[in-house]
Amino acid sequence: MTIIRILHREAGKVSDYGHDYGPEDFAGQVPAIGDMILDPGVPVGQDRHDPRNREIWTVVGRVFNPRDNKDYVSLIVESRSGTLADEAFA
């Protein structure tokens, strides 16, 4: 089974916060470079349907076999806050 690890790139540094997903979380696919992902997390007490309470991740890189974990693919993402312009998918 493939495990997808999200790595965050901020100010040129890539950080691993231990967020794992399966392909089923992405419609059965491994997102590709350029794909955008709506972060499934929403701060407690916030309206998940307000795009300003969401983060949008853009995939900027993919690493297969990270740290010699053959069943893993890591997605390197950059995040931004959602805006009202993102309401179609938030």
C-alpha positions in Angstrom: 0.0 0.0 0.0 1.3 3.4 -0.9 1.6 6.0 1.8 1.7 9.7 0.9 3.7 11.9 3.3 3.1 15.7 3.1 6.3 17.8 3.5 6.0 21.5 3.8 8.4 23.9 2.1 8.7 27.3 3.9 11.4 29.9 3.3 13.4 27.3 1.3 13.4 24.7 4.1 11.5 21.4 3.9 9.8 20.3 7.1 8.2 17.0 8.0 5.3 17.2 10.4 4.3 13.6 10.0 1.1 14.0 8.0 0.4 10.8 6.1 -2.4 10.0 3.7 -3.4 7.2 1.3 -4.3 7.5 -2.3 -7.9 7.2 -1.4 -7.7 10.6 0.2 -6.8 12.1 -3.2 -9.5 10.3 -5.4 -7.2 7.3 -5.8 -4.3 9.3 -7.2 -0.9 10.5 -6.1 -1.0 14.2 -6.7 1.5 15.5 -9.3 3.6 18.7 -9.4 1.3 21.7 -9.9 -1.7 20.0 -8.4 -3.5 21.9 -5.6 -4.8 20.2 -2.5 -7.4 21.6 -0.1 -5.9 21.0 3.4 -8.5 18.8 5.1 -7.8 20.4 8.5 -9.8 23.4 9.8 -9.1 25.1 13.1 -11.5 24.2 15.9 -14.6 26.4 15.9 -14.0 27.7 12.4 -16.5 27.3 9.5 -15.0 24.8 7.1 -17.1 26.2 4.3 -15.5 29.6 4.6 -12.4 29.5 2.2 -10.6 32.0 4.4 -10.4 29.3 7.1 -8.7 26.8 4.9 -5.1 26.3 3.5 -4.4 25.5 -0.1 -1.4 23.3 -0.7 0.4 23.4 -4.1 2.6 20.4 -4.9 6.1 21.6 -5.9 8.0 18.3 -5.8 7.6 14.6 -5.3 10.2 12.2 -3.6 9.8 8.5 -4.0 11.4 6.1 -1.4 12.1 8.9 1.1 14.3 7.8 4.0 14.5 4.3 2.3 10.7 3.8 2.9 9.8 1.9 -0.2 6.0 2.2 0.2 6.2 6.0 0.6 6.0 8.9 -1.7 6.5 12.4 -0.2 4.8 15.4 -1.7 6.6 18.7 -1.1 4.0 21.4 -0.8 3.9 25.2 -0.4 0.8 26.5 1.4 -1.2 29.7 1.3 -4.3 30.8 3.0 -7.6 30.5 1.2 -9.4 33.6 0.0 -12.9 34.4 -1.1 -11.8 33.7 -4.6 -11.3 30.0 -3.6 -15.0 29.6 -2.5 -15.7 27.2 -5.4 -13.7 24.4 -3.8 -13.7 25.2 -0.1 
